[in-house]
Amino acid sequence: MDFFGPILSVIFITVTAYFLIKKYNAHAVLLISGLLMLFISAGFNFELPILKNPTGLKVFDIFAFIKASFSKTNAGVGLMIMSIGGFVAYIDKIGASHALVKLAIIPLEGLKKNPYLAASLVIPIGQLLFIAIPSAAGLGLLLMASMFPLLISLGVSRLSAVSVITATTCFGMGPASAITASATEIAQLDIIDYFLNYQLVVTLPMSLLMMIMYYFTNKYFDKKESFSPEPNISDVPHNSTAPKAFAIIPLIPILLLIVFSKLINPFSSTTSLDTTTAMIISFFIAVLFEFARTKDFRQLISSFTIFWDGMANIFKSVVTLIVTADIFAKGLISLGFINGLVSVSENLGLGGVLICVFFTLMIFLASILMGSGNASFFAFGPLIPSISKRLGLETTYLILPMQLSASIGRTVSPVSGVLIATAAIAKVSTFSIVKRNIIPLTTITILLLIINHFIQ
C-alpha cells in the first residue's frame, strides 16, 4: 500500500491540532485543513469522496462538498440541534431551568453531618439535570447559583464543590444532547434506543464509581490543603423566582420522546415522534406556561425571538462546526487515512479492541487540548462507519466510547467553557479544578472501555 497519503493526513492532523491548541478559530482551522487535503488529493489523483451532484470540474467539486454538507446537515442533525438550542435558550430565559435545579437540590439539604456525601450526591442529580439542560456551561452556572452556596454552607471547600459541579457535565447523553444527536446520526440509530440501551448501560456504573472517587479524592485534597469551612457565602448569582411548576418544562421533550418511542407508544405502532418535532412541541407548551404566568400577549409574541436567537446561536457555533469538521473528515478520507490506519492495524495485529482504545484516548486528549468535546468528536466521528466496516465491528462499539470520552475530556480541560465559567464564580483556578477532576475522570474512562467491550 502507498503510505504517502496517510502520512500526509497524519501531518495535517498534527498541524491542525497545533493551531487548535493555540486557540485559532476551530471552524476556520478545520475547514481550511479539509479543503487543502481535498486539493492535494485532487492534484495527486487520489479518490475523492462521492459527490451526489458533481459540477464537472474537480476544483468546483471541492467547494461543492461544503454546499452538500450544509444541505445534509441542515436537513437532519443540524435542524435537530438548532431546535434543541432554541428550546434551551427559551427555558433558560423564563426561569424553567432554574426551577428544575432548585427542586433538585432539596435532597441535599438534610446532609449537614456528611458534607462530602452531599457533594458526591450532586453528581447523579446534576447528570439527570444535564440530560434535560444539555449545555455544560449553562448547567454549570445554574448549579453554581444554587448548589454551590449550599455545599459551602454544609462544610466542603470551594474546590470540592466546583469539582463535583463540573463533573455533572461529563456525560453528553440523552435526546437533547447535540453530541448524542450527532452520534445517532452517524450510527443510524434511534436516539431513544441509543440513550436507553447504550448510554445508560455504561454511564450508570461509571456514575457510581465517580461518586465514590470524588468522595475520597475531595476529602483527601481538603485535608491535605488544611481546608477550613466557610459557612457564609454571598458572591454567587441569585436564584430565579420562576414558579415551581416550571420545573416540569425542561423534562417535557424527554417525556414525549420516551412515551412515543418504540418502547412504550400508547397509540398506534405507526405513531412516531422525532427529536426536532418534540422540541418544537415542547417550546409551544413552554410558551403557554409563560403566558399563563404573565397574561401579556405582546410579551408572548415577542418571546418567540428568544427561540429563533437560540437556534441562530447554535447554527453559528455548533452546526457550522459539524460542517467544517465534515470537510476535515472528507479530506482525511481522500488522503487514505482510514485505509492507512486499517492497514497498519492489520500488519501489527491490532484488533478492534486496540483500535477502540486508540480512538477513545485520541478524542479524550483532543477534548482536553481544545476545551470542546463537540470539536473533537465532530472531527473524527464521521470516520467511524468506514473504519468499523473495514474491521468488521459494530459502529456503536467505536462510537459510544468515543462520544462519551469527548465530553469527559472537556471536563478535565482547563480551557473549557464550563471550567472557566465555574472557576470564575468560585474564585479558584481552572488548573486546581483539573487536579481534582483528573483522577476520577481518567478512572471512569478506563471503566468505560472495559464495560463497552463486554456489553457489545
C-alpha positions as CSV (number, residue, x, y, z in Angstrom):
1,M,0.0,0.0,0.0
2,D,1.1,3.6,-0.8
3,F,1.5,5.4,2.5
4,F,2.2,8.8,1.0
5,G,-1.5,9.9,1.5
6,P,-1.9,8.5,5.0
7,I,1.4,10.1,6.1
8,L,0.2,13.4,4.8
9,S,-3.0,13.0,6.7
10,V,-1.1,12.5,9.9
11,I,0.9,15.6,9.2
12,F,-2.4,17.6,8.7
13,I,-3.9,16.2,11.9
14,T,-0.7,17.3,13.8
15,V,-0.7,20.8,12.3
16,T,-4.5,21.2,12.8
17,A,-4.1,20.1,16.5
18,Y,-1.3,22.7,16.9
19,F,-3.5,25.5,15.6
20,L,-6.4,24.4,17.8
21,I,-4.2,24.3,20.9
22,K,-3.0,27.8,20.0
23,K,-6.7,28.9,20.2
24,Y,-7.2,29.6,16.5
25,N,-10.8,29.5,15.4
26,A,-11.7,25.8,15.3
27,H,-14.3,26.3,12.4
28,A,-11.7,28.0,10.1
29,V,-8.9,25.7,11.0
30,L,-10.9,22.5,10.3
31,L,-12.4,24.0,7.1
32,I,-9.0,25.2,5.7
33,S,-7.3,21.9,6.6
34,G,-10.0,19.9,5.0
35,L,-10.0,21.9,1.8
36,L,-6.2,21.7,1.5
37,M,-6.3,17.9,1.9
38,L,-9.0,17.7,-0.8
39,F,-7.0,19.9,-3.2
40,I,-3.9,17.8,-2.6
41,S,-5.9,14.6,-3.2
42,A,-7.3,16.1,-6.4
43,G,-3.8,17.1,-7.5
44,F,-2.4,13.6,-7.0
45,N,-5.4,11.9,-8.5
46,F,-6.4,10.3,-5.2
47,E,-10.0,9.1,-5.0
48,L,-12.2,11.9,-3.7
49,P,-15.4,11.2,-1.7
50,I,-18.5,10.7,-3.8
51,L,-20.4,13.9,-4.6
52,K,-24.1,13.5,-5.3
53,N,-24.3,16.3,-7.8
54,P,-20.8,16.9,-9.3
55,T,-20.1,20.1,-11.1
56,G,-18.0,18.5,-13.8
57,L,-14.7,20.2,-12.6
58,K,-12.7,18.9,-9.7
59,V,-11.8,22.4,-8.4
60,F,-15.5,23.3,-8.2
61,D,-16.4,19.9,-6.8
62,I,-14.2,20.6,-3.8
63,F,-16.2,23.7,-2.9
64,A,-19.4,21.8,-3.7
65,F,-18.6,19.5,-0.8
66,I,-19.3,22.4,1.5
67,K,-22.7,23.1,-0.1
68,A,-23.5,19.4,0.1
69,S,-22.5,19.2,3.8
70,F,-24.6,22.2,4.7
71,S,-27.6,20.8,2.8
72,K,-27.3,17.4,4.5
73,T,-26.6,18.8,8.0
74,N,-29.3,21.5,8.0
75,A,-31.9,19.0,6.8
76,G,-31.1,16.5,9.5
77,V,-28.9,16.7,12.6
78,G,-28.3,20.4,12.2
79,L,-32.0,21.3,12.4
80,M,-32.4,18.9,15.4
81,I,-29.5,20.6,17.3
82,M,-30.8,24.1,16.4
83,S,-34.3,23.2,17.8
84,I,-32.6,22.0,21.0
85,G,-30.7,25.2,21.2
86,G,-33.8,27.3,20.7
87,F,-35.7,25.4,23.4
88,V,-32.8,25.5,25.9
89,A,-32.5,29.3,25.3
90,Y,-36.2,29.8,26.0
91,I,-36.5,27.7,29.1
92,D,-33.4,29.5,30.5
93,K,-35.0,32.9,29.8
94,I,-38.3,32.1,31.5
95,G,-36.5,30.5,34.5
96,A,-37.7,26.9,34.0
97,S,-34.1,25.6,34.2
98,H,-33.6,27.4,37.5
99,A,-36.9,26.0,38.8
100,L,-35.8,22.4,38.0
101,V,-32.4,22.9,39.7
102,K,-34.0,24.4,42.8
103,L,-36.2,21.4,43.1
104,A,-33.3,19.0,42.6
105,I,-31.2,20.4,45.5
106,I,-33.9,19.6,48.1
107,P,-32.4,16.1,48.9
108,L,-29.1,17.6,49.7
109,E,-30.3,20.0,52.4
110,G,-30.5,17.3,55.1
111,L,-26.9,16.1,54.8
112,K,-25.2,18.6,57.1
113,K,-23.5,15.9,59.1
114,N,-21.8,14.4,56.0
115,P,-20.9,17.2,53.6
116,Y,-18.7,15.0,51.3
117,L,-21.6,12.6,50.8
118,A,-23.7,15.6,49.9
119,A,-21.1,16.7,47.4
120,S,-20.9,13.3,45.8
121,L,-24.7,13.1,45.5
122,V,-24.6,16.3,43.4
123,I,-23.1,14.1,40.6
124,P,-26.1,11.9,39.8
125,I,-28.5,14.8,40.5
126,G,-26.6,17.1,38.1
127,Q,-26.3,14.4,35.5
128,L,-30.0,13.9,35.4
129,L,-30.4,17.7,35.0
130,F,-27.8,17.7,32.3
131,I,-30.0,15.3,30.2
132,A,-32.7,18.0,30.3
133,I,-30.4,21.0,30.2
134,P,-27.7,19.9,27.8
135,S,-25.4,23.0,28.0
136,A,-22.3,22.3,30.0
137,A,-21.5,25.9,30.8
138,G,-25.2,26.7,31.2
139,L,-25.9,23.9,33.7
140,G,-22.6,24.7,35.5
141,L,-23.6,28.3,36.1
142,L,-27.1,27.2,37.3
143,L,-25.5,24.8,39.8
144,M,-23.1,27.5,40.9
145,A,-26.1,29.7,41.6
146,S,-27.9,27.0,43.7
147,M,-25.8,24.0,44.8
148,F,-22.5,25.8,45.2
149,P,-23.6,28.0,48.2
150,L,-25.4,25.1,49.7
151,L,-22.4,22.8,49.6
152,I,-20.2,25.6,51.0
153,S,-22.6,26.1,53.9
154,L,-22.6,22.3,54.5
155,G,-18.8,22.5,55.1
156,V,-17.0,21.5,51.9
157,S,-14.3,23.6,50.2
158,R,-14.9,25.7,47.1
159,L,-12.7,23.4,45.1
160,S,-14.6,20.3,46.2
161,A,-17.9,22.0,45.4
162,V,-16.9,23.2,42.0
163,S,-15.3,19.9,41.1
164,V,-18.4,17.9,41.6
165,I,-20.5,20.6,39.8
166,T,-18.2,20.4,36.7
167,A,-18.3,16.6,36.9
168,T,-22.1,16.6,36.4
169,T,-21.4,17.7,32.8
170,C,-19.0,14.9,31.8
171,F,-21.7,12.7,30.1
172,G,-23.0,14.2,26.9
173,M,-26.0,12.0,26.7
174,G,-29.8,11.9,26.2
175,P,-32.1,13.0,23.4
176,A,-31.4,16.7,24.0
177,S,-27.7,16.4,23.6
178,A,-26.1,17.7,20.4
179,I,-23.2,15.2,20.6
180,T,-25.7,12.4,21.1
181,A,-27.7,13.6,18.1
182,S,-24.6,13.5,16.0
183,A,-23.6,10.0,17.3
184,T,-27.0,8.6,16.5
185,E,-27.0,10.2,13.0
186,I,-23.6,8.6,12.3
187,A,-24.6,5.2,13.8
188,Q,-28.1,5.4,12.2
189,L,-29.8,4.5,15.5
190,D,-33.0,5.8,17.1
191,I,-32.0,8.4,19.7
192,I,-34.1,6.9,22.5
193,D,-32.8,3.4,21.7
194,Y,-29.3,4.7,21.9
195,F,-29.9,6.6,25.1
196,L,-31.6,3.7,27.0
197,N,-29.8,0.7,25.6
198,Y,-26.3,2.0,25.1
199,Q,-25.6,5.2,27.0
200,L,-27.4,4.4,30.3
201,V,-26.0,0.9,30.4
202,V,-22.4,2.2,30.6
203,T,-22.9,5.5,32.4
204,L,-24.8,4.1,35.4
205,P,-21.8,2.1,36.8
206,M,-19.5,4.9,35.7
207,S,-21.6,7.4,37.7
208,L,-21.5,5.2,40.8
209,L,-17.7,4.9,40.6
210,M,-17.4,8.7,40.1
211,M,-19.4,9.3,43.3
212,I,-17.0,7.1,45.3
213,M,-13.9,8.5,43.6
214,Y,-14.9,12.2,44.3
215,Y,-15.9,11.4,47.9
216,F,-12.4,10.2,48.7
217,T,-10.5,12.5,46.3
218,N,-12.1,15.7,47.6
219,K,-11.8,14.6,51.2
220,Y,-8.1,13.8,50.7
221,F,-7.3,17.1,48.9
222,D,-9.2,19.2,51.5
223,K,-7.3,17.5,54.3
224,K,-4.0,17.9,52.5
225,E,-4.7,21.6,51.9
226,S,-5.8,22.2,55.5
227,F,-9.2,23.4,54.5
228,S,-11.3,25.4,57.0
229,P,-15.1,25.6,56.4
230,E,-16.6,29.0,55.4
231,P,-20.3,28.8,56.4
232,N,-21.3,32.2,54.9
233,I,-21.1,32.9,51.2
234,S,-22.7,35.8,49.3
235,D,-20.7,36.1,46.0
236,V,-22.9,33.8,43.8
237,P,-25.7,34.7,41.4
238,H,-29.2,35.0,42.7
239,N,-31.8,32.3,42.0
240,S,-34.7,32.6,39.7
241,T,-38.2,33.3,41.0
242,A,-40.0,31.2,38.4
243,P,-42.9,29.1,39.8
244,K,-42.1,25.6,40.9
245,A,-44.5,24.2,38.2
246,F,-42.0,25.4,35.6
247,A,-39.6,22.7,36.7
248,I,-41.5,20.2,34.5
249,I,-40.8,22.2,31.3
250,P,-37.2,21.1,30.7
251,L,-38.4,17.5,31.1
252,I,-41.2,17.7,28.5
253,P,-39.1,16.8,25.4
254,I,-37.6,13.7,27.2
255,L,-41.0,12.6,28.4
256,L,-42.5,13.0,24.9
257,L,-39.7,11.1,23.2
258,I,-39.8,8.2,25.7
259,V,-43.6,7.9,25.8
260,F,-43.8,7.9,22.0
261,S,-40.8,5.7,21.4
262,K,-41.0,2.1,20.3
263,L,-40.6,1.0,24.0
264,I,-44.0,2.5,25.2
265,N,-46.0,4.2,22.5
266,P,-49.6,4.2,23.9
267,F,-51.1,4.8,20.4
268,S,-50.7,3.1,17.1
269,S,-47.4,1.4,16.3
270,T,-47.2,3.8,13.3
271,T,-47.1,6.8,15.6
272,S,-43.6,8.2,15.8
273,L,-42.1,11.4,17.2
274,D,-38.7,12.7,16.3
275,T,-36.5,14.9,18.4
276,T,-36.9,18.1,16.4
277,T,-40.7,17.8,16.5
278,A,-40.6,17.0,20.2
279,M,-38.5,20.2,20.8
280,I,-40.9,22.4,18.8
281,I,-44.0,20.9,20.7
282,S,-42.2,21.5,24.0
283,F,-41.4,25.1,23.0
284,F,-45.1,25.8,22.4
285,I,-46.0,24.2,25.7
286,A,-43.4,26.3,27.5
287,V,-44.9,29.4,25.8
288,L,-48.3,28.5,27.2
289,F,-46.8,28.2,30.7
290,E,-45.2,31.6,30.4
291,F,-48.4,33.2,29.1
292,A,-50.3,31.7,32.0
293,R,-47.9,33.5,34.3
294,T,-47.6,36.9,32.6
295,K,-51.0,37.2,30.9
296,D,-49.2,39.5,28.5
297,F,-50.0,38.8,24.8
298,R,-47.4,41.3,23.4
299,Q,-44.7,39.7,25.5
300,L,-45.9,36.2,24.4
301,I,-45.4,37.2,20.7
302,S,-42.0,38.9,21.3
303,S,-40.7,35.8,23.2
304,F,-40.6,33.8,20.0
305,T,-37.4,35.8,19.2
306,I,-35.7,34.0,22.1
307,F,-36.3,30.7,20.4
308,W,-35.0,32.0,17.0
309,D,-32.0,33.6,18.6
310,G,-31.2,30.3,20.4
311,M,-31.4,28.4,17.1
312,A,-29.2,31.0,15.4
313,N,-26.5,30.8,18.1
314,I,-26.4,27.0,17.8
315,F,-26.2,27.3,14.0
316,K,-23.1,29.6,14.1
317,S,-21.4,27.7,16.8
318,V,-22.3,24.0,16.6
319,V,-23.9,23.4,13.1
320,T,-21.1,25.2,11.3
321,L,-18.6,23.2,13.4
322,I,-20.2,20.0,12.2
323,V,-20.0,21.1,8.6
324,T,-16.3,22.2,8.8
325,A,-15.5,19.0,10.7
326,D,-17.2,17.0,8.0
327,I,-15.0,18.7,5.3
328,F,-11.9,17.9,7.5
329,A,-13.1,14.2,7.7
330,K,-13.6,14.1,3.9
331,G,-10.0,15.4,3.5
332,L,-8.6,12.7,5.7
333,I,-10.6,10.0,3.8
334,S,-9.4,11.3,0.4
335,L,-5.8,11.1,1.6
336,G,-6.3,7.5,2.6
337,F,-6.2,8.0,6.4
338,I,-8.7,5.2,7.0
339,N,-7.1,2.7,4.6
340,G,-3.7,3.5,6.2
341,L,-5.0,3.1,9.7
342,V,-6.7,-0.2,8.9
343,S,-3.6,-1.5,7.0
344,V,-1.3,-0.6,9.9
345,S,-3.6,-2.3,12.4
346,E,-3.7,-5.4,10.3
347,N,0.1,-5.5,9.9
348,L,0.6,-5.0,13.6
349,G,-2.1,-7.5,14.5
350,L,-4.2,-4.8,16.3
351,G,-7.8,-5.9,16.8
352,G,-10.9,-3.9,17.2
353,V,-10.2,-3.6,21.0
354,L,-7.0,-1.7,20.5
355,I,-8.5,0.5,17.7
356,C,-11.3,1.4,20.0
357,V,-8.8,2.3,22.8
358,F,-6.8,4.3,20.4
359,F,-9.6,6.4,19.1
360,T,-11.2,6.8,22.5
361,L,-8.0,8.1,24.0
362,M,-7.3,10.3,21.0
363,I,-10.6,12.0,21.3
364,F,-10.2,12.3,25.1
365,L,-6.9,14.0,24.7
366,A,-8.2,16.2,21.8
367,S,-11.1,17.4,24.0
368,I,-8.6,18.3,26.8
369,L,-6.5,20.3,24.4
370,M,-9.3,22.0,22.6
371,G,-11.6,22.5,25.5
372,S,-14.5,21.2,23.4
373,G,-16.0,17.8,23.2
374,N,-18.0,18.7,20.2
375,A,-15.0,19.9,18.2
376,S,-13.0,16.6,18.8
377,F,-16.0,14.3,18.2
378,F,-17.3,16.1,15.2
379,A,-13.9,15.9,13.6
380,F,-13.4,12.2,13.9
381,G,-16.9,10.8,14.4
382,P,-17.8,10.7,10.7
383,L,-14.8,8.4,10.1
384,I,-16.1,5.7,12.3
385,P,-18.6,3.9,10.0
386,S,-15.9,3.3,7.4
387,I,-13.4,2.1,10.0
388,S,-15.9,-0.2,11.8
389,K,-17.0,-1.7,8.4
390,R,-13.4,-2.4,7.4
391,L,-12.7,-4.1,10.7
392,G,-16.0,-5.9,10.9
393,L,-17.1,-4.1,14.1
394,E,-20.4,-2.7,15.1
395,T,-20.4,1.1,14.7
396,T,-21.7,1.5,18.3
397,Y,-18.6,-0.4,19.5
398,L,-16.5,2.6,18.5
399,I,-19.0,5.5,18.5
400,L,-20.2,5.0,22.1
401,P,-16.8,5.3,24.0
402,M,-15.6,8.0,21.6
403,Q,-18.7,10.1,22.1
404,L,-18.6,9.8,25.9
405,S,-14.9,10.3,26.2
406,A,-15.2,13.5,24.2
407,S,-17.4,15.1,26.9
408,I,-15.3,13.5,29.7
409,G,-12.2,15.1,28.2
410,R,-13.8,18.5,28.1
411,T,-14.4,18.3,31.8
412,V,-10.7,17.9,32.6
413,S,-9.7,20.7,30.2
414,P,-8.5,24.0,31.8
415,V,-9.6,25.9,28.7
416,S,-13.2,24.5,28.5
417,G,-16.1,26.9,28.9
418,V,-17.6,25.1,31.9
419,L,-14.4,25.1,33.9
420,I,-13.6,28.7,33.1
421,A,-17.1,29.9,34.0
422,T,-17.4,28.0,37.2
423,A,-13.8,28.8,38.3
424,A,-14.5,32.5,37.9
425,I,-17.5,32.4,40.2
426,A,-15.8,30.1,42.8
427,K,-12.7,32.3,42.6
428,V,-10.4,29.4,42.1
429,S,-8.1,28.4,39.2
430,T,-9.1,26.1,36.4
431,F,-5.9,24.1,36.9
432,S,-6.9,23.4,40.6
433,I,-10.3,22.0,39.4
434,V,-8.5,19.8,36.8
435,K,-6.3,18.4,39.6
436,R,-9.5,17.4,41.4
437,N,-11.1,16.0,38.3
438,I,-8.3,14.2,36.5
439,I,-8.1,11.1,38.7
440,P,-11.9,10.3,38.9
441,L,-12.5,11.0,35.3
442,T,-9.5,9.1,33.9
443,T,-10.6,6.2,36.0
444,I,-14.1,6.2,34.6
445,T,-12.7,6.4,31.1
446,I,-10.9,3.2,31.7
447,L,-14.1,1.7,33.1
448,L,-16.0,2.9,30.0
449,L,-13.6,1.0,27.7
450,I,-14.0,-2.2,29.9
451,I,-17.8,-2.1,30.0
452,N,-18.1,-1.2,26.4
453,H,-16.0,-4.2,25.4
454,F,-18.1,-6.7,27.4
455,I,-21.6,-5.4,26.5
456,Q,-21.1,-5.2,22.8
